[in-house]
Amino acid sequence: MKIKEIYEFLDKLSPFNLQESWDNSGLLVGDVEDDISHIALSIDVDEKLIDSLEENTLLITHHPIIFSGLKQLNFSKYPANLIQKMIQKNISNIAMHTNFDQTHLNDYVATEVLGYEIKEKDGFVAYLDVDEDFDVFVKKVSAVFGIKCAKTVKCANRVKRVALTTGSGCSLMRSLDADCFLTGDIKYHDAMEAKSIKLSLIDIGHYESECFFAQILQKHLKILGLKVIIASSENPFTYI
């Protein structure tokens, strides 16, 4: 099957034109006319992953390996060092990032991972009605995402309406209609602002909240009749 046929299938599943203006989803490495017999799925690209893949693999990732403009390909530096190895093994790459967040990832995490019904959706935000004790809710969320030490901002003893954005969503804080926000990559100044507007925060991790990408997409790709494997990269962070 040619890459262009797979791309067209993915575009119908999660239209690439839904991606944010700053994003770089789509075909990043490869030729639309290349023939592909197997697909690998991963949240990211790393060296260990590339080494494990067969030649002529189409690698579909959540995060784009080429994010901002490249002015040079210095093969001793990231991401050119990984792109070089991909080209040598004829590994193509399609990224499905913010488009997939909107169409699939947030919904899956809310309903299948956390087990709540989505009451409202607004772009990258899914709203859930929870009505639980904050500390109990934090422990439940931490267990689901495998978080050993939860980083939170507690503004109330009870959680009623929760906003969820997988990955990194603190830029959306000011527009939320909720009393608690689940997202990743929460910084110090985000926490300070959240306290000032009385918005509780629970950091669910960037990798931890998006690592479901491959298993979601694998279910949809089975219809193509190709070999599709989950070959997820490792979390770059080690917690000691």
C-alpha positions in Angstrom: 0.0 0.0 0.0 1.3 3.5 -0.9 1.9 6.1 1.8 -0.6 8.4 0.1 -3.4 5.8 0.6 -2.6 5.6 4.3 -2.3 9.3 4.5 -5.8 9.7 3.0 -7.2 7.2 5.4 -5.6 9.1 8.4 -6.9 12.4 7.1 -10.5 11.1 7.1 -10.0 9.6 10.6 -8.5 12.8 12.0 -8.3 15.7 9.5 -4.9 17.3 9.3 -6.5 20.7 8.7 -7.7 20.6 12.3 -4.1 21.1 13.6 -3.1 24.3 15.2 -1.3 26.9 13.1 2.0 26.3 15.1 1.8 22.6 14.7 3.6 20.4 12.1 1.4 17.3 11.6 1.4 15.4 8.3 4.0 13.6 6.2 7.4 14.7 7.6 9.8 12.1 6.2 9.2 10.0 3.1 7.5 10.0 -0.3 3.8 9.6 -0.8 4.5 7.2 -3.6 6.5 4.8 -1.4 5.0 1.3 -0.9 4.6 0.3 2.7 3.9 -3.2 4.1 4.1 -2.5 7.8 3.4 0.4 10.2 4.8 1.2 13.6 3.0 3.5 16.1 4.6 5.6 18.8 4.2 8.8 20.8 7.7 10.0 19.8 10.8 9.2 17.8 14.0 8.2 19.6 17.2 6.4 18.6 16.3 3.1 20.4 13.0 3.0 18.5 14.5 3.6 15.1 17.1 0.9 15.7 14.3 -1.6 16.5 12.3 -0.9 13.4 12.5 -2.9 10.1 13.6 -1.1 7.0 10.8 0.4 4.8 8.5 1.0 7.9 6.0 3.8 8.1 6.3 5.3 11.6 3.2 7.2 12.7 3.9 9.4 15.7 1.9 11.7 17.9 4.6 14.4 18.3 6.3 15.8 15.1 10.1 15.1 14.9 10.4 18.3 12.9 8.5 21.0 14.8 10.1 24.3 14.0 11.9 25.2 10.8 15.2 23.5 10.1 17.9 25.7 8.8 20.5 22.9 8.6 20.9 19.2 9.0 23.8 18.7 11.4 23.8 15.0 11.9 25.5 15.3 15.3 22.5 17.2 16.7 18.8 16.5 17.4 16.6 16.0 15.4 18.9 15.7 12.4 20.7 12.7 14.0 17.4 10.8 14.1 16.3 11.9 10.7 19.6 10.6 9.2 19.0 7.2 10.7 15.5 7.1 9.4 16.6 8.0 5.9 19.3 5.3 6.0 16.7 2.7 6.9 14.0 4.2 4.6 11.7 4.8 7.5 8.9 7.3 6.7 7.1 9.4 9.3 3.6 10.8 9.6 2.8 12.9 12.7 -0.7 13.2 14.1 -0.6 15.8 16.8 -3.1 18.5 17.6 -5.6 17.2 15.1 -5.6 13.8 16.9 -5.9 15.5 20.3 -9.1 17.1 19.2 -10.7 14.1 17.5 -9.6 11.1 19.6 -7.0 11.5 22.4 -8.9 13.7 24.9 -12.1 11.7 24.4 -10.3 8.4 25.0 -8.5 9.5 28.1 -11.7 11.0 29.6 -14.0 8.0 29.0 -11.8 4.9 28.7 -8.9 5.8 31.0 -10.5 8.0 33.6 -14.0 6.4 33.2 -16.1 9.6 33.2 -18.7 10.8 30.7 -17.9 13.9 28.7 -20.4 16.5 29.5 -19.1 19.1 27.1 -16.3 19.6 24.6 -14.6 22.8 23.6 -11.7 22.3 21.2 -8.9 20.8 23.2 -10.9 20.7 26.4 -13.2 17.9 27.7 -15.4 18.8 30.7 -16.4 16.2 33.2 -18.8 16.3 36.2 -17.0 14.7 39.1 -18.2 15.9 42.5 -15.6 14.1 44.7 -13.2 14.9 47.5 -10.1 16.6 46.1 -7.6 14.3 47.8 -9.5 11.2 46.9 -9.8 12.3 43.3 -6.0 13.1 43.1 -5.2 9.5 44.3 -7.6 8.1 41.7 -6.1 10.1 38.9 -2.5 9.4 40.0 -3.2 5.6 40.0 -4.7 5.7 36.5 -1.7 7.6 35.0 1.0 5.8 37.1 2.0 9.0 38.9 3.9 8.1 42.1 4.0 11.7 43.5 1.3 14.0 42.3 2.0 17.7 41.7 -1.2 19.7 42.5 -2.6 23.1 43.3 -5.4 22.7 45.8 -7.9 25.5 45.8 -10.9 23.7 47.3 -11.6 20.5 49.3 -14.1 19.2 46.7 -13.9 18.8 42.9 -17.1 19.3 41.0 -16.4 20.3 37.4 -13.2 19.1 35.8 -11.5 20.3 32.6 -9.1 17.8 30.8 -6.5 18.6 28.2 -3.9 15.9 27.5 -0.3 16.9 27.0 0.5 20.5 27.8 -2.6 22.7 28.2 -1.9 25.5 30.7 -2.2 28.1 28.0 -5.9 27.4 28.1 -6.3 28.1 31.8 -7.8 31.5 31.5 -10.7 30.3 29.3 -11.8 27.3 31.4 -15.3 26.9 33.0 -14.2 24.5 35.7 -12.9 24.4 39.3 -10.1 21.8 38.5 -7.9 21.3 35.5 -6.1 18.1 34.5 -3.2 18.6 32.2 0.6 18.1 32.0 3.7 20.3 32.0 2.4 22.6 34.8 5.0 25.3 35.6 5.6 27.4 38.7 4.0 30.5 37.3 1.0 28.5 36.0 0.5 27.3 39.6 0.7 30.9 40.9 -1.9 32.1 38.4 -4.2 29.1 39.1 -4.2 30.0 42.8 -5.1 33.6 42.0 -8.2 32.5 40.0 -9.0 29.6 42.4 -8.5 26.9 39.8 -7.2 23.6 41.2 -4.6 21.8 39.1 -3.5 18.2 38.9 -0.4 17.6 36.7 -1.1 14.3 34.8 2.2 14.4 32.9 2.8 15.0 29.3 4.0 11.5 28.3 1.7 9.8 30.9 -1.5 11.5 29.5 -0.6 10.9 25.8 1.0 7.5 25.8 -2.4 6.0 24.7 -2.0 7.4 21.2 -0.7 4.1 19.7 -3.3 1.8 21.1 -6.1 4.1 20.0 -4.8 4.4 16.4 -4.0 0.7 16.1 -7.6 -0.2 16.4 -8.5 2.0 13.5 -5.7 0.9 11.3 -6.6 -2.8 11.4 -9.0 -2.3 8.6 -6.1 -1.6 6.2 -4.9 -5.2 6.4 -1.3 -4.2 7.1 1.0 -5.3 9.9 0.6 -2.6 12.6 2.7 -2.8 15.7 2.9 -0.6 18.8 6.5 0.5 19.2 6.2 3.4 21.7 9.3 5.4 22.6 10.3 5.7 26.3 9.4 8.5 28.6 12.4 10.8 28.5 12.1 11.5 32.3 13.3 9.2 35.0 11.8 9.7 38.5 14.0 8.8 41.4 
